[in-house]
Amino acid sequence: DLPWPGLAVGDLFHRPRATVMITVKGVDKLTLPVKGISYPIQNAVPFSLDSVANAIHTLFSEETPVVLQLAPSEERVYMVGKANSVFEDLSVTLRQLRNRLFQDNSILSSLPLNSLSRNNEVDLLFLSELQVLHDIASLLSRHKHLAKDHSPDLYSLELTGLEEVGKRYGEDSQQFKDASQILVDSLQKFADEMFNLYSGNAVVEVVAVKAFNSPLMRKTRSILQSSQAETENPYNLAYQYNYNYSVIFNIILWMMIGLALAVIVISYNLWNMDPGYDSIIYRMTNQKIRMD
């Protein structure tokens, strides 16, 4: 019996067919609906889903997985599998996003801007990221058969528009409050659309982080480094061990123990061996003497 609802019993043979991870930078917490499961993240460090995307592309290369990784503010996009054909019309550059906002079917015609302005570049960057969320769900709805197959799909989106709004107007400003509320409403709408497209077999995750902490790194000194250089880390922390450390440690440990036991057993048997009975050399010598 756990009071935290983050762990639940599910069907082992009925796993979600899609994972949608949205990273929102610039805020520690978003006022999401109560029905969602949330927990705080401490000491958040930068992460990447590249290995997961490559694994999906390798294991399901003959099927139709959809892998999409997008960071609109950095114009960084990565599409694998059927995502190349589904999202070929998706706006990914800042110029394309700006032009997309001023089209007839953009979110500007239906979204209440409140204190945000259409003439400010920071506000347009924030609104363009919301436009990307809308376009992803809209384009995927045209290819619903991809959401019905058995291959896993992965969506990774990084939104930094709210962070830029906070830097431009301040986190206590009305613009930041309105942008936060608009973002929450858009995320909820996007999550509902993706959940419905996958018939309830999708997990939508939102990671809200103020700023990522730099991971622990071991400091090294160059022979050309000045003795008066200031070190950022006075404790000289070593790098964190990866998951291969325990495997290699156990292999070396048990191999050394096995070799040590083998040497002891062989040495003991050699020490207590009867040369006339156990050794074939002395046995052949005795038979030859008797025959002579």
C-alpha positions as CSV (number, residue, x, y, z in Angstrom):
1,D,0.0,0.0,0.0
2,L,1.7,3.1,-1.3
3,P,0.2,6.6,-0.7
4,W,1.9,7.9,-3.8
5,P,-0.2,7.2,-7.0
6,G,2.8,7.1,-9.3
7,L,3.0,3.3,-9.1
8,A,0.2,1.1,-10.3
9,V,-0.4,-2.4,-11.4
10,G,-0.9,-2.8,-15.1
11,D,-1.2,-5.4,-17.8
12,L,2.2,-6.7,-18.8
13,F,1.0,-7.5,-22.3
14,H,-0.8,-4.2,-22.8
15,R,1.8,-1.5,-22.9
16,P,1.4,2.1,-24.2
17,R,2.1,2.4,-27.9
18,A,3.4,6.0,-27.7
19,T,5.4,8.2,-25.4
20,V,5.2,11.9,-25.6
21,M,7.7,13.9,-23.5
22,I,7.5,17.7,-23.4
23,T,10.2,19.6,-21.6
24,V,9.2,23.1,-20.5
25,K,12.2,25.3,-19.4
26,G,12.0,28.4,-17.3
27,V,9.5,27.3,-14.6
28,D,9.6,24.9,-11.7
29,K,6.0,23.9,-11.7
30,L,2.9,24.1,-13.9
31,T,-0.6,24.1,-12.6
32,L,-1.7,20.9,-14.4
33,P,-5.0,19.1,-13.9
34,V,-5.5,17.2,-10.7
35,K,-6.1,13.9,-12.6
36,G,-2.5,13.8,-13.7
37,I,0.3,12.3,-11.6
38,S,3.1,14.7,-10.6
39,Y,6.2,14.7,-8.5
40,P,9.1,17.1,-8.0
41,I,12.4,16.6,-9.7
42,Q,15.5,17.5,-7.7
43,N,18.9,18.3,-9.2
44,A,17.7,18.0,-12.8
45,V,20.5,17.4,-15.3
46,P,20.3,17.6,-19.1
47,F,19.1,14.4,-20.7
48,S,18.7,13.1,-24.2
49,L,16.5,10.5,-25.8
50,D,18.8,9.8,-28.7
51,S,19.7,6.3,-27.6
52,V,16.0,5.5,-27.2
53,A,15.2,6.8,-30.7
54,N,18.1,4.8,-32.2
55,A,17.0,1.7,-30.4
56,I,13.5,2.0,-31.7
57,H,14.7,2.7,-35.2
58,T,17.0,-0.4,-35.1
59,L,14.6,-2.9,-33.5
60,F,11.6,-1.9,-35.5
61,S,13.2,-0.9,-38.8
62,E,10.9,-3.1,-40.8
63,E,7.7,-1.7,-39.3
64,T,6.3,1.8,-39.1
65,P,7.6,3.5,-35.9
66,V,7.2,7.3,-35.6
67,V,10.1,9.1,-33.9
68,L,10.1,12.9,-33.7
69,Q,12.4,15.1,-31.6
70,L,12.0,18.8,-32.0
71,A,13.3,22.0,-30.3
72,P,11.7,24.9,-32.2
73,S,13.8,27.7,-30.6
74,E,17.0,26.0,-31.6
75,E,15.7,24.8,-35.0
76,R,16.7,21.3,-34.1
77,V,14.7,18.5,-35.5
78,Y,15.2,14.7,-35.7
79,M,12.7,12.5,-37.5
80,V,13.0,8.7,-38.1
81,G,10.7,6.2,-39.8
82,K,7.3,7.3,-40.9
83,A,7.7,10.6,-39.2
84,N,9.6,11.8,-42.4
85,S,6.4,11.5,-44.4
86,V,3.9,12.4,-41.7
87,F,5.6,15.6,-40.6
88,E,7.2,16.7,-43.9
89,D,4.9,19.8,-43.9
90,L,5.7,20.7,-40.2
91,S,7.3,24.1,-39.7
92,V,10.7,23.7,-38.0
93,T,12.7,26.9,-38.7
94,L,11.9,30.2,-37.0
95,R,11.0,31.8,-40.3
96,Q,8.6,29.0,-41.1
97,L,7.0,29.2,-37.7
98,R,6.5,33.0,-38.0
99,N,4.9,32.6,-41.3
100,R,2.7,29.8,-40.0
101,L,1.4,31.9,-37.2
102,F,-0.1,34.5,-39.6
103,Q,-1.9,32.0,-41.8
104,D,-5.7,31.7,-41.7
105,N,-5.9,28.4,-39.8
106,S,-3.3,29.3,-37.1
107,I,-3.9,29.4,-33.4
108,L,-3.9,33.2,-33.3
109,S,-7.4,33.2,-34.6
110,S,-8.7,31.1,-31.7
111,L,-6.3,31.7,-28.9
112,P,-6.9,34.4,-26.3
113,L,-3.6,36.4,-26.2
114,N,-4.6,38.6,-23.3
115,S,-1.5,40.7,-22.5
116,L,0.7,39.0,-25.1
117,S,1.4,40.9,-28.3
118,R,1.7,39.8,-32.0
119,N,4.4,42.4,-32.7
120,N,6.9,41.1,-30.1
121,E,9.5,38.6,-31.2
122,V,9.5,36.9,-27.7
123,D,5.8,36.5,-27.7
124,L,5.8,35.1,-31.3
125,L,8.4,32.5,-30.3
126,F,6.2,31.4,-27.4
127,L,3.2,31.2,-29.6
128,S,5.0,29.4,-32.4
129,E,5.8,26.6,-30.0
130,L,2.1,26.2,-29.3
131,Q,1.5,26.2,-33.0
132,V,3.9,23.3,-33.3
133,L,1.9,21.3,-30.8
134,H,-1.3,22.0,-32.7
135,D,0.2,21.0,-36.0
136,I,1.7,17.8,-34.7
137,A,-1.7,16.5,-33.5
138,S,-3.4,17.8,-36.7
139,L,-0.9,16.1,-39.1
140,L,-1.0,12.9,-37.1
141,S,-4.8,12.8,-37.3
142,R,-4.5,12.5,-41.0
143,H,-2.5,9.3,-40.6
144,K,-4.4,7.5,-37.9
145,H,-3.4,4.1,-39.1
146,L,0.1,4.8,-37.7
147,A,-1.3,5.1,-34.3
148,K,-3.0,1.7,-34.6
149,D,0.1,-0.4,-35.4
150,H,2.2,-2.3,-32.9
151,S,5.4,-0.5,-33.2
152,P,6.3,2.1,-30.5
153,D,6.2,5.8,-31.3
154,L,8.3,8.5,-29.6
155,Y,7.8,12.2,-29.4
156,S,10.2,14.5,-27.7
157,L,9.6,18.3,-27.6
158,E,11.5,21.0,-25.9
159,L,9.8,24.3,-25.3
160,T,11.7,27.4,-24.2
161,G,9.3,30.1,-25.1
162,L,8.0,30.6,-21.6
163,E,11.6,31.0,-20.3
164,E,12.1,33.8,-22.8
165,V,8.9,35.5,-21.8
166,G,10.1,35.4,-18.2
167,K,13.4,36.9,-19.1
168,R,11.8,39.6,-21.2
169,Y,9.0,40.7,-18.9
170,G,9.9,39.2,-15.5
171,E,8.3,36.3,-13.7
172,D,6.0,38.6,-11.8
173,S,4.6,40.2,-14.9
174,Q,1.1,39.8,-16.3
175,Q,2.6,38.6,-19.5
176,F,4.3,35.7,-17.8
177,K,1.2,34.7,-15.9
178,D,-0.9,34.8,-19.1
179,A,1.7,32.8,-21.0
180,S,1.8,30.2,-18.3
181,Q,-2.0,29.7,-18.3
182,I,-2.1,29.6,-22.1
183,L,0.7,27.0,-22.1
184,V,-1.1,24.8,-19.5
185,D,-4.3,24.9,-21.6
186,S,-2.5,24.1,-24.8
187,L,-0.6,21.2,-23.2
188,Q,-3.8,19.8,-21.8
189,K,-5.5,20.0,-25.2
190,F,-2.5,18.5,-26.9
191,A,-2.4,15.6,-24.4
192,D,-6.1,14.9,-24.9
193,E,-5.7,14.8,-28.7
194,M,-2.7,12.5,-28.6
195,F,-4.4,10.3,-26.0
196,N,-7.5,10.0,-28.2
197,L,-5.5,9.3,-31.4
198,Y,-3.8,6.3,-29.7
199,S,-7.1,5.1,-28.2
200,G,-5.8,5.6,-24.7
201,N,-2.5,3.7,-25.2
202,A,-0.2,6.7,-24.9
203,V,1.8,8.3,-22.1
204,V,2.1,12.1,-22.1
205,E,4.9,13.4,-19.8
206,V,5.6,17.1,-19.0
207,V,9.0,18.0,-17.4
208,A,9.0,21.5,-16.0
209,V,12.4,22.6,-15.0
210,K,13.7,26.0,-14.1
211,A,17.3,25.3,-15.3
212,F,19.3,22.2,-15.6
213,N,22.2,21.6,-13.3
214,S,25.6,20.8,-14.8
215,P,26.5,17.1,-14.2
216,L,29.4,16.2,-11.9
217,M,32.7,16.1,-13.8
218,R,36.2,15.3,-12.7
219,K,38.6,18.2,-13.0
220,T,41.8,17.6,-14.8
221,R,44.9,19.8,-14.9
222,S,46.9,20.5,-18.0
223,I,50.7,20.9,-17.8
224,L,50.2,24.3,-19.4
225,Q,47.6,25.4,-16.9
226,S,48.5,28.3,-14.6
227,S,48.9,27.6,-10.9
228,Q,46.7,30.6,-10.1
229,A,43.7,29.3,-12.1
230,E,40.5,29.2,-10.1
231,T,38.7,25.8,-10.0
232,E,34.9,25.9,-10.1
233,N,34.7,22.6,-8.1
234,P,36.8,22.7,-4.9
235,Y,36.1,19.1,-4.1
236,N,37.4,17.6,-7.3
237,L,34.5,15.3,-7.7
238,A,34.9,12.3,-10.0
239,Y,32.6,11.3,-12.8
240,Q,29.6,9.2,-12.0
241,Y,29.8,5.5,-12.7
242,N,27.7,4.2,-15.5
243,Y,25.7,1.0,-15.6
244,N,28.6,-1.1,-16.9
245,Y,30.7,-0.5,-13.8
246,S,29.0,-3.2,-11.7
247,V,29.1,-5.7,-14.6
248,I,32.9,-5.3,-15.1
249,F,33.5,-5.3,-11.4
250,N,31.7,-8.6,-10.9
251,I,33.4,-10.2,-13.9
252,I,36.9,-9.3,-12.7
253,L,36.1,-10.2,-9.0
254,W,34.7,-13.6,-9.6
255,M,37.3,-14.5,-12.2
256,M,40.1,-13.7,-9.8
257,I,38.4,-15.7,-7.1
258,G,38.0,-18.6,-9.5
259,L,41.6,-18.5,-10.6
260,A,42.8,-18.4,-7.0
261,L,40.7,-21.4,-6.0
262,A,41.9,-23.3,-9.1
263,V,45.6,-22.6,-8.2
264,I,45.0,-23.8,-4.6
265,V,43.2,-27.0,-5.6
266,I,45.8,-27.9,-8.2
267,S,48.7,-27.2,-5.8
268,Y,47.1,-29.3,-3.1
269,N,46.6,-32.2,-5.5
270,L,50.1,-32.0,-6.7
271,W,51.5,-31.9,-3.2
272,N,49.6,-35.0,-2.1
273,M,50.1,-37.0,-5.3
274,D,51.6,-40.5,-5.1
275,P,54.3,-40.6,-7.8
276,G,54.2,-44.4,-8.1
277,Y,50.4,-44.7,-8.4
278,D,49.1,-41.4,-9.8
279,S,51.9,-40.5,-12.3
280,I,51.9,-42.3,-15.6
281,I,55.7,-41.7,-15.9
282,Y,56.6,-43.8,-12.9
283,R,54.0,-46.4,-13.9
284,M,55.5,-46.9,-17.3
285,T,59.0,-47.0,-15.8
286,N,58.1,-49.8,-13.4
287,Q,56.6,-52.0,-16.1
288,K,59.6,-51.6,-18.3
289,I,61.9,-52.6,-15.5
290,R,59.9,-55.7,-14.7
291,M,59.9,-56.7,-18.4
292,D,63.7,-56.4,-18.6
